[in-house]
Amino acid sequence: MSLKKGLWRIWSALGGMRMERKLFIVFLLLITLPLSFIGYISYSNYSRSIEEKTIVYSTKMLENMMIRVDDYIEDMVRISSIPAYQNDIKQNLILSNSYYEQRQTAAGDNNQLPDDFDLLLSIQRGIEGNISFINTIKRGANSVYIFDQYGNGYYSTGGGGIRLNVKESYEKWRERVDTSGGEAMLFGTQKYTSNLQSVKYAFTVVRKVIDKSLKPLGMIAVDANISVIEDQMSELDKVTNGKSVIIDELGNVVYDSDKQRMATNILNDPTVGLATGTKGSFYFERDGLNRLYIYTTSPNTNWKVMTSIPVSELTKDAVVIRNVTWIATIVTIIVALFISMVFSFALTNPLRKMMRLMKNVQEGDFNVQFQVKYRDEVGQLGNQFNRMIVRIDHLIQDIYLMETKKKEAELHALQSQINPHFMYNTLESIRMAAELNDDQIAADMIAILGKLLRYSISDLHEEVTLEDEVLHMRNYVEMLNYRYPNRFQLETSISDDLWSYPIIKLVLQPIVENAIYHGMDDNKLLMRIEMSSERTAQGLWLRIKDDGLGMDEETLDRLNRSLAGAEEIVKRKSGGIGLKNVNERIKLHYGNAYGLKVASVRDVGTEVILQLPLELGRDAE
């Protein structure tokens, strides 16, 4: 009974439709059903044929690609055997082992041998010269490392791919190579950071270096950049429109087209479990997309290469046939839909215009207006929209005016709190009163304080000359000598042509203040502070040195790390601008290449170096 009611409702709905919709449905059924059936049969047969040919062709390409990779790895193995035939390398490794053995023995006897830099340089040049030759033998083997028995590495940075974690890599290599009998060992792709601060991937062939008596002298590691494989895999992916991955026996990813799983383990990936045997193919759905997986295995390295091709890519030619059928159907339907589309466009076009105007209003543009052509419902809606925009614009203008007046009132209130001219005039009046009372010391102190205040209260980002900064520093030391009579002696040695050097304000006085606050030695009657200038290849260095308490290595290291931005520094309880503030203002004004650097020795003194650009027109940019 329910089925009959359902059919009756459908028939009633069809009967209530307009005639053009009924004709459209009949037309749609008569045209699309036969064409769809024929297209489906053709599409299925053609797709099956394409998939079978793709599997055969892709498998052959994978095998040829792995043969080329195996040949390349074999060349790397041959390269790793070169030190066994190079007497220069072996002799230098023997010298290196002997040198570090002597130092290790001396250290065990609590003796310390002086460094033989000439010998070390000779060993390094000898080995690195041979490494440079090895690097030119095979493209891609752009990094060769040779280690002695004590883990000291020798390598050439000409290729720009030297590992920063070479010590860590050496330990991993040595663990496996020590158990080998001298044969070459292949390590899968590892991720590392190069000396150019770029992330790279490489697989490595490692072998012991032994002499004629089979005594181990060291180890050689040959890195091959993953781009060697990438060139060939990119060609495969371009032909198949798929994605490829190479894994070793343990499931570690040697290469991944997407670069997302490089140097990771995907043994638990279901597609790896399905890739049984040396070669084959299977279908698997991933991310909602059905894919064809084709794989083969290298007989030499047991590396398995697998490419996944979306089934949609395989059948795209067959899709053309299907699309032609659909196009024929759609073209027939378009004629019937054209008239209704014209009326629909005429009705909805004003609404689309209003939506665009609303989007402009959302982005803050209130200079819009809907053009009302007719007095229908859309026209009435447009009038209401225009009135609403005008009202909102007036409200925003009112709020903006109120906020402007509020900020002006707050600014006048702040300006009335502290009037610098009032402070200067008051200090001058106090100084004149002190001179009238013959209190010359108080008058001098007030005069110096006025200079310090006048100099400090203005904009910190304002540029002054180096001469003004040094004068401000002298006034500060002179003021302190009134408080601690003749306790501090300031000496300056500045080139005459640097007095007019433009510099931001308040960078010298805080350094002197810091030196006195933290470095004053109560056991010394006089604290000497020296300032000098030096032109270097890096720029202009201003040195401020004291003979105070100094600081230990831990404190110095923590301070320099803070100035370099590696960690936060504990703020001084006494407040003030401080070294970190000076350092940050220099970096903000001149660039990150400049700033402060501190050197200090406990009970000897401290030296602060201001690193500034020598040629402002070029360095500041």
VEXDREN-2710 file (C-alpha; in Angstrom, 1 decimal):
% VEXDREN-2710
k/r/px/py/pz
1/MET/0.0/0.0/0.0
2/SER/2.9/2.4/0.9
3/LEU/4.5/1.7/-2.6
4/LYS/1.3/2.6/-4.3
5/LYS/1.0/5.8/-2.3
6/GLY/4.6/6.7/-3.2
7/LEU/4.1/6.2/-6.9
8/TRP/0.9/8.2/-6.7
9/ARG/2.6/11.1/-5.1
10/ILE/5.4/11.1/-7.8
11/TRP/2.7/11.0/-10.5
12/SER/0.8/13.9/-8.8
13/ALA/4.0/15.9/-8.6
14/LEU/4.7/15.3/-12.3
15/GLY/1.2/16.3/-13.1
16/GLY/1.5/19.5/-11.2
17/MET/4.6/20.6/-13.1
18/ARG/4.6/23.2/-15.8
19/MET/4.7/21.9/-19.4
20/GLU/8.4/22.9/-20.1
21/ARG/9.6/20.9/-17.1
22/LYS/7.6/17.8/-18.2
23/LEU/9.1/18.0/-21.7
24/PHE/12.5/18.5/-20.2
25/ILE/12.2/15.3/-18.0
26/VAL/10.9/13.2/-21.0
27/PHE/13.7/14.5/-23.2
28/LEU/16.3/13.8/-20.5
29/LEU/15.2/10.2/-20.1
30/LEU/15.0/9.4/-23.8
31/ILE/18.4/10.8/-24.7
32/THR/20.6/10.2/-21.6
33/LEU/19.6/6.5/-20.8
34/PRO/20.7/4.9/-24.2
35/LEU/23.8/7.1/-24.5
36/SER/24.8/6.4/-20.9
37/PHE/24.6/2.6/-21.4
38/ILE/26.6/2.7/-24.6
39/GLY/29.2/5.0/-23.0
40/TYR/29.6/2.8/-20.0
41/ILE/30.3/-0.4/-22.0
42/SER/32.9/1.5/-24.1
43/TYR/34.4/3.2/-21.1
44/SER/34.8/-0.1/-19.2
45/ASN/36.5/-2.0/-22.0
46/TYR/38.8/0.8/-22.9
47/SER/39.8/1.4/-19.3
48/ARG/40.6/-2.3/-18.7
49/SER/42.9/-2.3/-21.8
50/ILE/44.7/0.9/-20.6
51/GLU/45.3/-0.5/-17.1
52/GLU/46.8/-3.7/-18.4
53/LYS/49.2/-1.9/-20.8
54/THR/50.1/0.6/-18.1
55/ILE/51.1/-2.1/-15.6
56/VAL/53.4/-3.8/-18.2
57/TYR/55.0/-0.4/-19.3
58/SER/55.4/1.0/-15.7
59/THR/56.9/-2.3/-14.4
60/LYS/59.5/-2.1/-17.2
61/MET/60.3/1.5/-16.4
62/LEU/60.7/0.7/-12.7
63/GLU/63.1/-2.1/-13.4
64/ASN/65.2/0.0/-15.8
65/MET/65.2/2.9/-13.2
66/MET/66.4/0.5/-10.4
67/ILE/69.1/-0.8/-12.7
68/ARG/70.4/2.7/-13.1
69/VAL/70.2/3.3/-9.4
70/ASP/72.1/0.0/-8.7
71/ASP/74.8/1.1/-11.2
72/TYR/75.1/4.4/-9.4
73/ILE/75.4/2.7/-6.0
74/GLU/78.0/0.3/-7.4
75/ASP/80.0/3.4/-8.6
76/MET/79.8/4.7/-5.0
77/VAL/81.1/1.4/-3.7
78/ARG/84.0/1.7/-6.1
79/ILE/84.7/5.3/-4.9
80/SER/84.7/4.1/-1.3
81/SER/87.5/1.7/-2.1
82/ILE/89.8/4.4/-3.5
83/PRO/91.6/5.1/-0.1
84/ALA/92.7/1.5/-0.1
85/TYR/94.9/2.2/-3.2
86/GLN/95.9/5.8/-2.3
87/ASN/99.1/5.8/-0.3
88/ASP/98.7/9.5/0.5
89/ILE/95.4/9.0/2.2
90/LYS/96.7/6.0/4.2
91/GLN/99.9/7.7/5.2
92/ASN/98.0/10.8/6.4
93/LEU/95.5/8.6/8.3
94/ILE/98.5/6.8/10.0
95/LEU/99.9/10.3/11.0
96/SER/96.6/11.4/12.3
97/ASN/96.1/8.2/14.3
98/SER/99.6/8.4/15.7
99/TYR/99.2/12.1/16.7
100/TYR/95.9/11.6/18.5
101/GLU/97.1/8.4/20.1
102/GLN/100.0/10.3/21.6
103/ARG/97.7/13.0/22.9
104/GLN/95.3/10.5/24.4
105/THR/98.3/8.7/26.1
106/ALA/99.6/12.0/27.4
107/ALA/96.2/13.0/28.7
108/GLY/96.0/9.6/30.6
109/ASP/99.3/10.4/32.3
110/ASN/98.0/13.9/33.3
111/ASN/100.4/15.5/30.8
112/GLN/99.3/17.9/28.1
113/LEU/101.1/18.0/24.8
114/PRO/101.2/21.3/22.8
115/ASP/99.1/21.3/19.6
116/ASP/101.2/20.6/16.4
117/PHE/99.3/22.9/14.1
118/ASP/101.8/22.4/11.2
119/LEU/101.3/18.6/11.3
120/LEU/97.5/18.9/11.6
121/LEU/97.4/21.3/8.7
122/SER/99.6/19.1/6.6
123/ILE/97.4/16.1/7.3
124/GLN/94.2/18.1/6.6
125/ARG/95.5/19.5/3.3
126/GLY/96.7/16.1/2.2
127/ILE/93.5/14.2/2.8
128/GLU/91.2/17.0/1.7
129/GLY/93.2/17.3/-1.6
130/ASN/92.4/13.7/-2.3
131/ILE/88.8/14.2/-1.3
132/SER/88.5/17.1/-3.8
133/PHE/89.7/14.7/-6.5
134/ILE/87.2/12.0/-5.4
135/ASN/84.4/14.5/-5.6
136/THR/85.0/15.1/-9.3
137/ILE/84.8/11.4/-10.2
138/LYS/81.0/10.9/-10.0
139/ARG/78.3/13.5/-10.2
140/GLY/76.0/13.3/-7.1
141/ALA/78.7/12.0/-4.7
142/ASN/79.1/15.6/-3.6
143/SER/80.3/14.9/-0.1
144/VAL/83.1/12.5/0.9
145/TYR/84.1/12.1/4.6
146/ILE/87.3/10.4/5.8
147/PHE/87.8/9.7/9.5
148/ASP/90.8/8.4/11.4
149/GLN/90.5/5.8/14.2
150/TYR/89.7/8.5/16.7
151/GLY/86.7/9.9/14.8
152/ASN/88.5/13.0/13.5
153/GLY/86.8/13.9/10.2
154/TYR/88.4/15.3/7.1
155/TYR/86.2/16.6/4.2
156/SER/86.0/19.3/1.6
157/THR/83.3/22.0/1.6
158/GLY/83.6/22.7/-2.1
159/GLY/80.3/21.0/-2.9
160/GLY/78.4/22.9/-0.2
161/GLY/76.8/19.8/1.2
162/ILE/78.7/19.1/4.4
163/ARG/76.8/17.8/7.3
164/LEU/76.6/19.9/10.5
165/ASN/76.0/16.8/12.5
166/VAL/79.0/14.9/11.1
167/LYS/80.0/13.7/14.6
168/GLU/76.6/12.2/15.2
169/SER/76.5/10.6/11.8
170/TYR/80.0/9.1/12.4
171/GLU/78.9/7.3/15.5
172/LYS/75.9/5.7/13.7
173/TRP/78.1/4.7/10.8
174/ARG/80.9/3.3/13.0
175/GLU/78.4/1.0/15.0
176/ARG/77.6/-1.0/11.9
177/VAL/80.9/-0.7/10.1
178/ASP/82.9/-2.0/13.1
179/THR/81.1/-5.3/12.7
180/SER/81.9/-5.6/9.0
181/GLY/84.9/-7.3/7.5
182/GLY/85.8/-4.3/5.4
183/GLU/83.1/-4.6/2.8
184/ALA/81.1/-1.5/1.8
185/MET/77.8/-0.9/3.7
186/LEU/74.8/1.0/2.3
187/PHE/72.9/3.3/4.5
188/GLY/69.4/4.5/3.5
189/THR/68.4/8.1/3.2
190/GLN/69.2/10.4/6.1
191/LYS/68.0/13.9/6.8
192/TYR/70.6/16.5/7.8
193/THR/71.4/20.2/7.8
194/SER/74.2/21.3/5.6
195/ASN/76.8/24.0/6.3
196/LEU/74.7/26.3/4.2
197/GLN/71.9/26.0/6.8
198/SER/69.7/24.1/4.3
199/VAL/67.9/20.8/4.9
200/LYS/69.2/18.0/2.6
201/TYR/68.7/14.2/2.1
202/ALA/71.4/11.7/1.2
203/PHE/72.1/8.0/1.2
204/THR/75.6/6.9/2.1
205/VAL/78.1/4.1/1.3
206/VAL/80.5/3.5/4.2
207/ARG/83.6/1.3/4.3
208/LYS/86.6/0.8/6.6
209/VAL/90.0/2.0/5.4
210/ILE/92.5/-0.7/6.0
211/ASP/96.2/-1.2/5.2
212/LYS/97.9/-4.2/3.5
213/SER/98.0/-6.0/6.9
214/LEU/94.2/-5.6/7.2
215/LYS/94.7/-3.2/10.1
216/PRO/92.0/-0.6/10.2
217/LEU/93.2/3.0/9.6
218/GLY/89.9/4.8/9.6
219/MET/86.6/5.0/7.7
220/ILE/85.3/6.6/4.5
221/ALA/81.7/7.7/3.9
222/VAL/80.4/8.7/0.5
223/ASP/77.2/10.7/0.5
224/ALA/75.0/10.8/-2.6
225/ASN/72.5/13.6/-2.8
226/ILE/68.9/12.3/-3.2
227/SER/68.7/14.4/-6.4
228/VAL/70.5/11.5/-8.2
229/ILE/67.3/9.4/-7.7
230/GLU/65.0/12.3/-8.0
231/ASP/65.9/13.1/-11.6
232/GLN/65.0/9.5/-12.6
233/MET/61.9/9.3/-10.4
234/SER/60.6/12.6/-11.7
235/GLU/60.8/11.3/-15.2
236/LEU/58.8/8.2/-14.2
237/ASP/56.2/10.3/-12.3
238/LYS/55.9/12.6/-15.3
239/VAL/55.1/9.7/-17.6
240/THR/52.7/7.9/-15.3
241/ASN/51.2/11.0/-13.6
242/GLY/51.7/9.1/-10.3
243/LYS/53.7/9.3/-7.1
244/SER/56.7/7.1/-6.3
245/VAL/58.5/5.9/-3.2
246/ILE/61.6/3.8/-2.6
247/ILE/62.0/1.9/0.6
248/ASP/64.8/-0.4/2.0
249/GLU/64.4/-3.8/3.5
250/LEU/63.5/-2.3/6.9
251/GLY/60.8/-0.1/5.5
252/ASN/62.8/3.2/5.7
253/VAL/62.0/5.6/3.0
254/VAL/64.9/6.2/0.6
255/TYR/62.9/8.6/-1.7
256/ASP/59.4/10.0/-1.7
257/SER/58.0/12.1/-4.6
258/ASP/56.0/14.3/-2.2
259/LYS/59.1/14.8/0.2
260/GLN/56.7/14.2/3.1
261/ARG/58.0/10.8/4.3
262/MET/61.7/11.2/3.5
263/ALA/64.0/9.4/6.0
264/THR/61.0/7.9/7.9
265/ASN/59.8/4.4/8.4
266/ILE/56.6/3.3/6.7
267/LEU/56.7/-0.4/7.5
268/ASN/53.3/-0.2/9.0
269/ASP/51.8/1.4/5.9
270/PRO/49.2/-1.0/4.5
271/THR/50.5/-0.6/0.9
272/VAL/53.9/-1.9/2.0
273/GLY/52.3/-5.0/3.5
274/LEU/50.4/-5.6/0.2
275/ALA/53.6/-5.3/-1.9
276/THR/54.7/-9.0/-1.4
277/GLY/57.2/-10.7/-3.7
278/THR/59.8/-9.1/-5.9
279/LYS/57.3/-7.4/-8.2
280/GLY/53.6/-7.1/-8.9
281/SER/50.6/-4.7/-8.7
282/PHE/47.5/-4.2/-6.7
283/TYR/44.7/-1.6/-6.1
284/PHE/44.3/0.3/-2.9
285/GLU/42.1/3.3/-2.0
286/ARG/43.8/6.2/-0.2
287/ASP/42.4/9.6/0.7
288/GLY/39.1/8.7/-1.0
289/LEU/41.0/8.0/-4.3
290/ASN/41.4/4.6/-5.9
291/ARG/45.0/4.0/-6.9
292/LEU/46.9/1.4/-8.9
293/TYR/50.2/0.4/-7.1
294/ILE/53.0/-1.1/-9.2
295/TYR/56.2/-2.3/-7.5
296/THR/59.5/-4.1/-8.2
297/THR/62.6/-5.0/-6.1
298/SER/66.3/-4.4/-6.8
299/PRO/68.2/-7.8/-6.6
300/ASN/71.4/-6.0/-5.4
301/THR/70.2/-3.6/-2.7
302/ASN/66.8/-5.2/-2.0
303/TRP/65.4/-1.7/-2.2
304/LYS/61.7/-1.7/-3.4
305/VAL/60.4/1.0/-5.6
306/MET/56.6/1.5/-5.7
307/THR/54.6/3.9/-7.8
308/SER/51.0/4.8/-7.2
309/ILE/48.9/6.0/-10.2
310/PRO/45.4/7.3/-9.7
311/VAL/42.9/5.2/-11.6
312/SER/41.4/8.4/-12.9
313/GLU/44.7/9.1/-14.7
314/LEU/44.7/5.7/-16.3
315/THR/41.3/6.1/-17.6
316/LYS/41.5/9.7/-18.7
317/ASP/41.6/8.7/-22.4
318/ALA/38.6/6.5/-21.8
319/VAL/36.9/9.4/-20.1
320/VAL/37.1/11.3/-23.3
321/ILE/34.7/8.9/-24.9
322/ARG/32.4/9.2/-21.9
323/ASN/32.6/13.0/-22.0
324/VAL/31.7/13.0/-25.7
325/THR/28.5/11.2/-25.0
326/TRP/27.7/13.5/-22.1
327/ILE/28.5/16.6/-24.3
328/ALA/26.1/15.3/-27.0
329/THR/23.4/14.9/-24.3
330/ILE/24.1/18.3/-22.7
331/VAL/24.1/20.2/-26.0
332/THR/20.7/18.8/-26.8
333/ILE/19.4/19.8/-23.3
334/ILE/21.0/23.3/-23.5
335/VAL/18.6/24.4/-26.2
336/ALA/15.7/23.7/-23.9
337/LEU/17.3/25.3/-21.0
338/PHE/18.4/28.5/-22.8
339/ILE/15.2/30.4/-22.6
340/SER/14.7/29.6/-18.9
341/MET/18.3/30.6/-18.2
342/VAL/17.7/34.0/-19.8
343/PHE/14.7/34.7/-17.5
344/SER/16.6/33.4/-14.5
345/PHE/19.6/35.7/-15.2
346/ALA/17.3/38.7/-15.6
347/LEU/15.8/38.0/-12.2
348/THR/18.9/37.2/-10.2
349/ASN/21.3/39.7/-11.8
350/PRO/20.1/42.7/-9.6
351/LEU/20.5/40.5/-6.5
352/ARG/24.1/39.5/-7.5
353/LYS/24.9/43.2/-7.9
354/MET/23.6/43.9/-4.4
355/MET/25.7/41.0/-3.0
356/ARG/28.8/42.5/-4.5
357/LEU/28.0/45.9/-3.0
358/MET/27.5/44.2/0.4
359/LYS/30.9/42.6/0.1
360/ASN/32.5/46.0/-0.5
361/VAL/30.7/47.3/2.6
362/GLN/32.1/44.4/4.6
363/GLU/35.6/45.4/3.5
364/GLY/35.0/49.0/4.7
365/ASP/33.9/50.8/1.5
366/PHE/30.8/52.8/2.2
367/ASN/30.9/54.8/-1.0
368/VAL/28.6/52.5/-2.8
369/GLN/25.0/52.8/-4.0
370/PHE/22.5/50.4/-5.5
371/GLN/21.1/51.6/-8.8
372/VAL/17.3/51.3/-8.6
373/LYS/15.7/50.8/-12.0
374/TYR/12.3/49.4/-11.1
375/ARG/9.9/49.7/-8.3
376/ASP/9.4/46.0/-7.7
377/GLU/10.5/44.0/-4.6
378/VAL/14.2/44.2/-5.7
379/GLY/13.9/48.0/-6.2
380/GLN/12.4/48.4/-2.7
381/LEU/15.1/46.3/-1.2
382/GLY/17.7/48.5/-3.0
383/ASN/16.3/51.7/-1.5
384/GLN/16.4/50.2/2.0
385/PHE/20.0/49.1/1.4
386/ASN/21.1/52.6/0.3
387/ARG/19.5/54.3/3.4
388/MET/21.2/51.7/5.7
389/ILE/24.6/52.4/4.2
390/VAL/24.2/56.2/4.6
391/ARG/23.2/55.7/8.3
392/ILE/26.1/53.4/9.0
393/ASP/28.6/55.8/7.4
394/HIS/27.2/58.7/9.6
395/LEU/27.6/56.6/12.7
396/ILE/31.2/55.6/11.9
397/GLN/32.1/59.2/11.3
398/ASP/30.6/60.2/14.6
399/ILE/32.5/57.5/16.5
400/TYR/35.8/58.4/14.7
401/LEU/35.3/62.1/15.7
402/MET/34.7/61.1/19.3
403/GLU/37.8/58.9/19.4
404/THR/39.9/61.7/17.9
405/LYS/38.8/64.2/20.4
406/LYS/39.4/61.7/23.2
407/LYS/43.0/61.1/22.1
408/GLU/43.6/64.8/21.8
409/ALA/42.4/65.3/25.4
410/GLU/44.6/62.5/26.7
411/LEU/47.6/64.0/24.8
412/HIS/47.1/67.4/26.3
413/ALA/46.7/65.8/29.8
414/LEU/50.0/64.0/29.3
415/GLN/51.8/67.1/28.0
416/SER/50.6/69.0/31.1
417/GLN/52.0/66.4/33.5
418/ILE/55.7/67.0/32.5
419/ASN/57.0/70.1/30.9
420/PRO/60.7/69.6/30.1
421/HIS/61.3/73.4/29.8
422/PHE/59.8/73.8/33.3
423/MET/62.2/71.2/34.6
424/TYR/65.2/72.8/32.8
425/ASN/64.3/76.3/34.1
426/THR/63.8/75.0/37.7
427/LEU/67.2/73.3/37.7
428/GLU/68.8/76.5/36.4
429/SER/67.2/78.5/39.2
430/ILE/68.5/76.0/41.8
431/ARG/72.0/76.2/40.2
432/MET/71.9/80.1/40.4
433/ALA/70.8/79.9/44.0
434/ALA/73.7/77.5/44.8
435/GLU/76.2/79.9/43.2
436/LEU/74.9/82.9/45.1
437/ASN/75.4/80.8/48.3
438/ASP/79.0/80.0/47.1
439/ASP/78.2/76.3/46.9
440/GLN/80.1/75.7/43.7
441/ILE/80.0/71.9/43.9
442/ALA/76.2/71.8/44.1
443/ALA/76.0/74.3/41.3
444/ASP/78.3/72.1/39.1
445/MET/76.3/69.0/39.9
446/ILE/73.0/70.6/39.1
447/ALA/74.5/71.9/35.8
448/ILE/75.7/68.5/34.8
449/LEU/72.4/66.9/35.9
450/GLY/70.6/69.4/33.6
451/LYS/72.8/68.4/30.7
452/LEU/72.1/64.7/31.3
453/LEU/68.4/65.4/31.6
454/ARG/68.2/67.5/28.5
455/TYR/70.1/64.9/26.5
456/SER/68.2/61.9/27.8
457/ILE/64.6/63.1/27.8
458/SER/64.3/63.5/24.0
459/ASP/63.6/60.7/21.4
460/LEU/65.9/57.7/21.9
461/HIS/65.8/57.0/18.1
462/GLU/67.2/60.5/17.3
463/GLU/70.7/60.4/15.7
464/VAL/73.5/62.5/17.2
465/THR/77.2/62.6/16.5
466/LEU/79.7/60.4/18.3
467/GLU/81.2/63.5/19.9
468/ASP/77.8/64.3/21.6
469/GLU/77.5/60.7/22.9
470/VAL/81.1/60.8/24.3
471/LEU/80.3/64.2/25.9
472/HIS/77.2/62.7/27.5
473/MET/79.2/59.8/28.8
474/ARG/81.8/62.1/30.2
475/ASN/79.1/64.2/32.0
476/TYR/77.8/61.0/33.6
477/VAL/81.2/59.9/34.8
478/GLU/81.9/63.5/36.1
479/MET/78.6/63.4/38.0
480/LEU/79.6/60.0/39.6
481/ASN/83.0/61.5/40.6
482/TYR/81.0/64.1/42.7
483/ARG/79.3/61.2/44.5
484/TYR/82.4/59.1/44.8
485/PRO/85.3/61.7/44.8
486/ASN/87.9/60.9/42.1
487/ARG/86.9/57.2/42.0
488/PHE/86.5/56.9/38.3
489/GLN/88.9/57.8/35.4
490/LEU/87.6/57.9/31.8
491/GLU/90.0/57.9/28.9
492/THR/89.1/58.0/25.2
493/SER/91.1/57.3/22.1
494/ILE/88.9/58.1/19.1
495/SER/90.1/58.9/15.6
496/ASP/89.5/62.6/14.8
497/ASP/87.5/61.7/11.6
498/LEU/85.0/59.7/13.7
499/TRP/83.8/62.6/16.0
500/SER/81.1/63.4/13.4
501/TYR/80.0/59.8/13.0
502/PRO/76.2/59.7/13.3
503/ILE/74.9/57.3/16.0
504/ILE/71.6/56.8/17.8
505/LYS/71.4/58.3/21.3
506/LEU/72.1/56.7/24.7
507/VAL/74.3/53.7/23.6
508/LEU/77.6/54.6/25.5
509/GLN/76.3/55.9/28.8
510/PRO/74.3/52.7/29.7
511/ILE/77.4/50.6/29.0
512/VAL/79.5/52.7/31.4
513/GLU/76.7/52.7/34.0
514/ASN/76.5/48.9/33.7
515/ALA/80.3/48.6/34.1
516/ILE/80.3/50.8/37.3
517/TYR/77.1/49.2/38.7
518/HIS/78.3/45.6/38.3
519/GLY/82.1/45.9/38.0
520/MET/83.2/48.4/40.7
521/ASP/85.8/46.8/43.0
522/ASP/85.6/48.2/46.5
523/ASN/89.2/47.1/47.1
524/LYS/90.5/49.5/44.4
525/LEU/90.8/53.2/45.0
526/LEU/90.5/54.0/41.2
527/MET/88.4/52.4/38.5
528/ARG/89.8/53.1/35.0
529/ILE/87.4/53.1/32.0
530/GLU/88.9/53.3/28.5
531/MET/87.1/53.8/25.2
532/SER/88.8/53.3/21.8
533/SER/87.7/53.0/18.2
534/GLU/88.8/50.4/15.5
535/ARG/88.0/49.9/11.9
536/THR/87.5/46.3/10.9
537/ALA/86.4/44.4/7.8
538/GLN/83.0/44.0/9.6
539/GLY/82.5/47.7/10.3
540/LEU/83.3/50.2/13.1
541/TRP/84.1/48.7/16.5
542/LEU/83.8/50.9/19.6
543/ARG/85.5/49.3/22.6
544/ILE/84.7/50.2/26.2
545/LYS/87.0/48.5/28.7
546/ASP/87.2/48.6/32.5
547/ASP/89.4/47.1/35.1
548/GLY/86.6/46.1/37.5
549/LEU/85.5/42.8/38.9
550/GLY/84.9/41.1/35.6
551/MET/82.7/38.0/35.4
552/ASP/83.1/34.2/35.3
553/GLU/82.8/32.2/32.0
554/GLU/79.3/30.9/32.8
555/THR/77.9/34.4/33.4
556/LEU/79.7/35.8/30.3
557/ASP/78.4/33.0/28.2
558/ARG/74.8/33.6/29.4
559/LEU/75.1/37.3/28.8
560/ASN/76.4/36.9/25.2
561/ARG/73.8/34.3/24.5
562/SER/71.1/36.8/25.6
563/LEU/72.6/39.5/23.4
564/ALA/72.5/37.1/20.5
565/GLY/68.8/36.3/21.2
566/ALA/69.4/32.7/22.4
567/GLU/67.9/33.2/25.8
568/GLU/66.3/35.9/28.0
569/ILE/68.4/37.9/30.4
570/VAL/67.4/38.6/34.0
571/LYS/66.4/42.2/34.3
572/ARG/68.4/44.5/36.6
573/LYS/66.6/45.4/39.7
574/SER/67.8/49.0/39.5
575/GLY/66.0/49.6/36.1
576/GLY/67.7/51.7/33.5
577/ILE/68.2/51.1/29.8
578/GLY/70.7/48.2/30.2
579/LEU/72.9/46.3/27.7
580/LYS/70.1/44.3/26.2
581/ASN/68.1/47.5/25.4
582/VAL/71.1/49.1/23.8
583/ASN/71.8/45.9/21.8
584/GLU/68.2/45.7/20.6
585/ARG/68.0/49.4/19.5
586/ILE/71.3/49.0/17.5
587/LYS/69.9/45.9/15.8
588/LEU/66.6/47.6/15.0
589/HIS/68.4/50.7/13.7
590/TYR/71.3/49.2/11.8
591/GLY/70.4/45.6/11.2
592/ASN/70.9/42.2/12.8
593/ALA/74.6/42.1/11.8
594/TYR/75.4/44.7/14.4
595/GLY/75.0/45.0/18.2
596/LEU/77.0/44.3/21.4
597/LYS/79.6/41.7/22.2
598/VAL/81.1/41.2/25.7
599/ALA/84.5/39.8/26.7
600/SER/85.5/39.5/30.4
601/VAL/88.0/37.8/32.7
602/ARG/87.2/37.4/36.4
603/ASP/89.1/39.9/38.6
604/VAL/90.7/41.4/35.5
605/GLY/88.0/43.5/33.9
606/THR/85.3/43.6/31.2
607/GLU/85.3/44.8/27.6
608/VAL/82.1/45.7/25.7
609/ILE/82.4/46.0/21.9
610/LEU/79.8/48.0/19.9
611/GLN/79.7/46.7/16.4
612/LEU/78.4/49.4/14.0
613/PRO/78.4/49.9/10.3
614/LEU/81.4/51.8/8.9
615/GLU/79.6/53.0/5.8
616/LEU/76.0/53.9/6.8
617/GLY/74.8/54.4/3.3
618/ARG/75.5/50.8/2.3
619/ASP/75.3/48.8/5.5
620/ALA/72.2/50.3/6.9
621/GLU/70.3/49.1/3.9
END
